[in-house]
Amino acid sequence: MSQRNTAVTDQVTDCPLPEVLRLIGDKWCIQILVELGAGPRRFTQLERAIEGVSRRMLTLNLRNLERNGLVTRTVHPDAPPSVEYAITPLAEDVREPLELLAEWARRATPALIAARQEYDARPRGL
């Protein structure tokens, strides 16, 4: 019978990183957080600023971010009523790491593409 290293297994299964990456690693969530990092925005302002996002996807992602405490939704009782979204202090905490990751992605993309092309050009089978 083989023995498992339960300490390593427990460490991997207890790691919150995959859950956080599923939440903020989404294409639209990152763009929403970046846009709201510049200040509160109305729905239509977000819709115009985030190229390619549908109303439905924007709505779903805003609700998910709100549900997870990263975005606040404020309804102003104007005529007609308006809704404004803003990032929370929790989301503000993740802005710097996201900006660093985005900068790394910009620098690394050419090398990633070159590595992928080199790998794809290799003969298969051996």
Number of C-alpha atoms within 10 A of each C-alpha: 3 4 5 8 8 9 8 10 10 10 10 12 10 10 10 10 11 12 10 10 10 10 16 21 14 12 10 19 20 18 18 25 24 18 18 20 16 10 11 18 20 16 18 13 12 20 18 10 14 16 10 10 16 11 13 9 14 19 14 14 20 22 16 16 22 17 11 13 14 22 24 18 18 13 12 11 9 8 6 6 8 12 14 16 20 22 25 17 12 12 20 16 11 13 17 11 11 16 13 11 12 13 11 11 13 10 11 11 11 11 11 12 11 11 12 11 11 10 11 10 9 8 7 7 4 3
